[in-house]
Every structure is written in structure tokens, then in C-alpha cells.
Amino acid sequence: MFKKIIYFIMAALILLGIAGDWTRVEAEEMAVGLSFIYDKSDKGYRIIGEFLDVSHSNDPQQSQISRSLIMEFEARSPAEALQQNLQLEKALYGTHNRVRFFTEKMAQYGIEPIQDFFFREFYLDQRPIMMVVKNEDPLLLFQAETGLSDQVGGYIYALSRLKEERSTLTTFVTTLDFAKDLYKEGKQPIMGVVEVKENKINFDEDVKEEEEKKPKKYVMDFEGLAVFKEDKLVGYLDGQEAIAYNLISDTVRQAYIAIPVSGGNISIYVMESKSQVNTEYLGEDVNINIKIKTRLAIAENMSDYNISENKELKKAEKDINHFMQTRIKEAIQKVQTEFKSDIFGFGDYFHKDYPKKWKTIKHKWDDEYFAKATINVTVENIIETEGHTRERVGERVYAE
Amino acid sequence: MSDKPVYPNENIPSKATDFEEALKGLFQKSFDIVISKLDTRHKQAVIVFVEGMVDKDIMDRDIIKPLKSGEFTGRVKAAVKCGFKELHTMSEVIKSVLSGLIILYYEGSKSVLAIDLIKWKERAVEEPDAENVIRGPREGFVENVYTNVMLLRRKLKTHNLIVEKRVLGRQSNTSIAIAYLDNIVNKKVLDEVKKRLEKIDVDAILESSHLEQYLEENPLSIMSGIGLTQKPDVAAIKLLDGRVVVLCDGSPHALTIPELFMDSLKNSGDYYNRTIYGNFLRALRIVALIISILLPGFTAAVLTFHHEMVPLIFLTTIIQAKEGTPFPTLIELLFLMFMFEIIKEAGLRLPKSIGSAITIVGALILGDIAVSAGLVGAPSVIIVALTAVASLAIMSLNEFITFYRIVLLLMGGSMGIVGLSAGLLIMLTQIISNQSFGIPLLSSFNKVNKKDNMLRFPLSLIKRRSITVVNNKTKIGEVVNYKGDFNV
């Protein structure tokens, strides 16, 4: 009987020794990082971190809202900057990190060296969203409004969760997504962008002077995408081009897009979108055929078309098809000529269609084959529902 | 010191004076044993009884008056107006006196009459505190073993219900009753129970918990494999399931043997309520079991090792609460758990009126002040309170839960999820390897018993007895299907 107890204690001790998780940290001993800006500096790397700060929350004079603490570190490498610094008195904790920002300088220099740090360090993970900061001064990010959230990290995380499937103007790319694209043959990576802009409000004349004396207010703008070639930033796409990118790469789930047709806009609600890509190899020339099929609903109709009539509806459908077709083509052409970087992953389709040929041309794909490829885009839209009303609201009033 | 009584010999003395002397020699220092000589028209008689244990009115009317009357002919057996038993040895006489019988000695006769007019003050049959029910009978066992057997007989009016008597304890001579249904009981278990009862040779059995500890197989195991109930209807259900019920004089707790793991999670309420609600209650109890064993360990593991599992908003609250408290999470949880155990123990032993005061002081004031004084964080108080409430939902497994809660807390708090898993493995190994009277504790998890295990099927669908304990598939009986009978 007592033997059993001794065995039990021995087993527990052995377990403690060999399986014990020695990374024990109490919650209050951690500095929870929420977002980090990575910048290239003369010394090496400059990292600006946003940390969760609850030190004032027990003070009744202060509001209960947790705030953030901004700290700047500089060293020869990111690991050294974050761990060797003598400013942070608590253990750095990175698994609640939501966003990784890169300055333009950093992104143009190349992300790969720092990517290795993200994957190797045990207190970091691959979930944070990656973004390029367009501004010269990245610290403006922490002066910008953060919506209804307390911190920049939380703001962008909440935004990405809501807008990932509802907006096509950008794409929220996580560290893992970026790495997948970076190491995949036949696809170049992209990243979201953020630009901090002044929040300009047109005040009335009588308060204008007073309001303008107050400190400036900033907002963040996330429209567009950053195009990378290998791990280096080569340029940007705007919001409309980002829609084309999202339609081709099949990431649109629900989205509202305004299409200019004769007389005004028709806003469509994309309920489902599917893209099909196939490639043709015609002796040194590559044809890329893209077919996009969508199921749409009309969200608003401000155009001349009376979509309650089938004929007019078909016309509107045609217009929408044409508009989308040209826009997608334009976007691809921009990438082909300006960036020569296959961010759409056509090379991957070519690899599947012509696996033997791919091996011989893969090194030249972006610069020679993708840049010169002929692109054929066909868009097939089906308007499934016109919404709650068939007629335009107010039409009858006008008729009278 | 020898346990044998000191008297000259086993034979009943032929003279009243000798008989009186022999008994007086034995009981001279006990004031409650009345030994008095009666002069009748013929020879002398001696009457012996324990003060307070007999009905004196009836003794007067049916024994003393007839002996004293002028019509007494000298034939005692004819004169006594109530039932009696004849005793032939002195040791029988002494045992009978101490059990509350009236001893009537008549000079010259070779035997002594033992008359049962036992009447003593006892607690009325009332609802037991620990097993309150909303629906179902409210009577509970009392301290008198005969009353308890009567309560059982009233539930099961069959000749198959056999109640055997044993007397245990060299000094206490406690009556033990072994009850079982002859046609259903598992004979192997019954034989084992009898064998173990025979081996018990101790000074006294004052409570059924003594008995439990002498009967169980592994005194250091955390589960005894023996169930406890204070309710005759629960005991009857156990008997019908092939269990052996052991009653002990002086204890309102009946032992049911064997008690498997799932039995601890079952409750008579499960069967008295309608199927869906009964199942809901059982599921609730299983959830409570998981919470009460795992929650503190899991919390300690997650809050000290795996912060990535905690949502950011909750983590913010935790950091806010822990900011300014001196101890690690593990110590906080341990401290609060011990505090709760102390409050529980204190509240249990005190008179009810003070008990509730202790609860208020302990739970409200101590908990609240500990947080506002910055001794512990509020989340730890919530975790321990939740665990405590959950563990009270399954009182039958109280010892088991309390022990493993602390083990898992220590392992989870020092080794994270790895330690917690290792602790769980140790716990499961122990439950799996434990047996109760030859039946594995987890054996009720089998194909045939599925209708009344984790879930209870409608009673009309449970057509066969569980085979776990009873090794036969006895049909419970044809169940009438009333569907359509009421179409008028």
C-alpha cells in the first residue's frame, strides 16, 4: 500500500522533471504586445511596440478603459531589439499580437530575414495580420482614431474579422498567408496597406477658427494592396484594383460594389463568386484565360435602367459584365507592365497544366512569361434578385 | 482484561437469592439495571430489566399484577400475559437484559423467561437533511435498525426480501442487518459481504462508517466502492438492482454494496422526474463533476502557461485583477480552496443558527475583503466559488473530488496542460483499476447497460435488469403500452 504512494510521488516527480513546462509566467508579469511596427534604421532594426497597459485601471480617477503603451527599441536585429532592451520591465508576450506593420523602407529592403524571426521565436506566432504603412512617419499610426476599440491592434483585428468577407477593397493577410505565398512557386505575395490621413471635417464658418486650433485628428485608411516581388515591395494597387485581385483569387464572399452605368450607379451585392483560370502554352507565348461567375443581387439602382423589365435587366447585366471585365483586365495589365510580379498565382495554374515545361521556365516566369502573357477575361454575372422592390422608389411620383 | 462476565457458572441457580446475588455481583455498579425480588403466594420471583428501556405500565399490568394476585397458582408461564422466550444459560440472560428484555426468574424453574416489552425514546422517521427531494418519498432511516428494516419491508412486500442478523463488537454488541432480494442478488457479492463481516472482530461498531471502513477492499483508495443512503426508497432501488444493503443499529445510514462509479452520479430524482428532465439533471451532475475536478487545475495551467488560450479581453481583466496581488495564481487558488474547506467544515459542525452566520462571514466577508485588500484576485474567487458550488451538487463523490481537485491543481499549476493531462491519467487509472467486491467500478459502461448509464431511457424501455451486478438478464416485467387505449 505504501509502495503505491511512493510510486505515485515518484511518478509525479519524474513527470515534473521531464515533462514540466518551464515557461511559467504569471499574467501580471507579462507585457502583452498588441501591434508592432518594423522599420529599417541605420543601426539595424527599429521596432515600435504597442503594449497593453492596465496600470491605471485600478485608479478610480482614471477611466476603466485599458490604454496602450508605445515603446521604441533599436538594435542590430529584431530579436535583440525586443529581448535585449533595458526599457521593458516585464516579459514580452507576443501571442496576442494582432498586427505587424512594416514601413515602406523595411518592405523595400526585404521581409524575409525578419520572417525567419517570426517563425523561429517560440513566443511569437503566425496569426498576426501584416500591413505596409505608407506614411513617412509610422508613429502617426498611434495617434490615429481607433474606432470603438481601445488599441490599434484590437481595432485592426476587429476590423479584419468583420471586413474579411464583406469588403473587397483590400485583403487582410496574416503572417502565415504571406509566408505561404512567399515560398509557393508561381505566386508572389501581397500585403494589406494602411495610410494615416488627417481627418478633415468641413466646419461651419463661425466655429472653424476655433476647431482648427485643436490638435489634428487622424484616421486610418486601408484601401488597396501592397505588391511584393519575392520579399520586396514593388508597388501598390488601389481599391478598385484590389477588387479585381479578390475576384480572381476567389476570396470574395459577400461584397458591395458600385458599378457606373448609363445615368448613374448600380450597386451590386455579390452573393457568390467563383473564378476559373486555365493557361495555354503556345510556343513561348502564354495565354491566360480567366472566367469569373458571380451571383448578384441589386442593392440599389440609381441608373436609367428600369430593372423591373426583363429586357432592361439583361442590358444592365451586360453593362456590369463589361465594366467588370475591363476593370479586371486593366488591373492585371498594370501588374504585368509596372510590377512584373505574378501576385494572382497564374504561374501556379501553369505549373498544374504544364508541369514539365514549368520546371524549365519557372525562374523566368514573372519577368518574361507573366509580363508578356495574353490575358482573356470573361465575366458572367447572374442577377438573381432585385431586392425588395422591383420598381424604383419614387418612380410613380415622377410619372405623375 | 477478559471479556467474559464473572459469574459462578452457566447454569441457572435454583434459589432466588442465588440468582439475585449472581446478577448483582455483575451489575452492582450500574444504577440503571433494576434487580428486584417479588414475593408471590407461592415461591419467590426475581425481575430484572434496564431502566428506561421497557414499558413499565405494561410490565405492571401483564407481569407483576398476575404474579402478585391471589389467583396465582404457581405456574408462571400461564400467569404471564405476554409473549416470552425461555432462556437456559446465564450468558443468554445477561445478553437479553442488556438488549432491553425483561428477565423473569421463578424459583425452582429450570428456565428463565425473557419478555420483550422494549420501549425507548427514539427519533421519529423524518426527511434526511442530506438527501432532500422535490418529488418522491420523504421518509428517512432512523437509528433503530428494526425500524429501518420495517421501512424496507414496507417498500418490498415479498418473501424474497431476506434480512439476516449479525451481532458485532465485543463491547457494543451492535445488531447488523444484511438485507437482499434472494432471487436477484449477486450471490458472489453476498458471500463476500458475509465473509468480510465475519472477519470483523473489534470492540465496537458505533456507526455504519466504521463498518464501511472494515468492509472496503483498499483502505487507502480514495473511493470505497460502498454507497451510502438515508432513504428507504433509494435502498429499495438498490436492492432491486441486485445490491446488498447493510444496516447498522445506531446509524441512520444504510450501506449499499457494491457502489459503482456511475451510481454516485445517479440520484433517485432522476427516476422520479420525467425522462427528459431526469436526463438533464444527470447531465448537469456530470458537468458539475468535470467542473469541480478540473476547473481550478485548468485555470492555473492556462493562466500561468498557456495565455494564448485566453481571449484578449479576458486576459486584460485578469491582468487588471492580478495587478497588485502578491501571490501566483496557484497559491491564490490553493489558499481560497483551503479557506473554503475550512468554512465548510466549520459550518457543518456548528449549530444551525451559528452555521449560517459562519457561512455569511466566510463566504461574503472573507471573500470580498480578500479581494479588496489585494490578497487575491477576483477571478480566483469566482473560480473557487464555482468549483465549490459544483462539488456540492455531487456530495456522494465529495472525498474523491476534493482529493483530485488538489492533485490536479498542483499538477496543472506546476506543469501546465501536460501536468493536468498526466494527473487526469493517474486519476483514470485509479478509477479503472479499482474494484468493489470483485466488480470493477467502471463496469457499468457496457453495451447492455446503455439504457440507464450516462443517460436514462424512458422507464418503459428499460426492460432488463442491469447485468453489471446481477449476472442474469432477468426481465423486469411486461410493460403495458397505453398508446391508443384512451380513444373513446
Chai-1 contact restraints between the chains, C-beta under 6 A:
chainA,res_idxA,chainB,res_idxB,connection_type,confidence,min_distance_angstrom,max_distance_angstrom,comment,restraint_id
A,M1,B,L220,contact,1.0,0.0,6.0,A-B,restraint_1
A,L15,B,A422,contact,1.0,0.0,6.0,A-B,restraint_2
A,A19,B,V418,contact,1.0,0.0,6.0,A-B,restraint_3
A,G20,B,M415,contact,1.0,0.0,6.0,A-B,restraint_4
A,D21,B,F305,contact,1.0,0.0,6.0,A-B,restraint_5
A,D21,B,M415,contact,1.0,0.0,6.0,A-B,restraint_6
A,D21,B,G416,contact,1.0,0.0,6.0,A-B,restraint_7
A,D21,B,V418,contact,1.0,0.0,6.0,A-B,restraint_8
A,R24,B,T304,contact,1.0,0.0,6.0,A-B,restraint_9
A,E26,B,P328,contact,1.0,0.0,6.0,A-B,restraint_10
A,A27,B,L303,contact,1.0,0.0,6.0,A-B,restraint_11
A,A27,B,I318,contact,1.0,0.0,6.0,A-B,restraint_12
A,A27,B,I319,contact,1.0,0.0,6.0,A-B,restraint_13
A,A27,B,K322,contact,1.0,0.0,6.0,A-B,restraint_14
A,E28,B,I319,contact,1.0,0.0,6.0,A-B,restraint_15
A,E28,B,K322,contact,1.0,0.0,6.0,A-B,restraint_16
A,E28,B,E323,contact,1.0,0.0,6.0,A-B,restraint_17
A,V54,B,I319,contact,1.0,0.0,6.0,A-B,restraint_18
A,V54,B,Q320,contact,1.0,0.0,6.0,A-B,restraint_19
A,S57,B,Q320,contact,1.0,0.0,6.0,A-B,restraint_20
A,S66,B,T316,contact,1.0,0.0,6.0,A-B,restraint_21
A,T95,B,E308,contact,1.0,0.0,6.0,A-B,restraint_22
A,H96,B,L312,contact,1.0,0.0,6.0,A-B,restraint_23
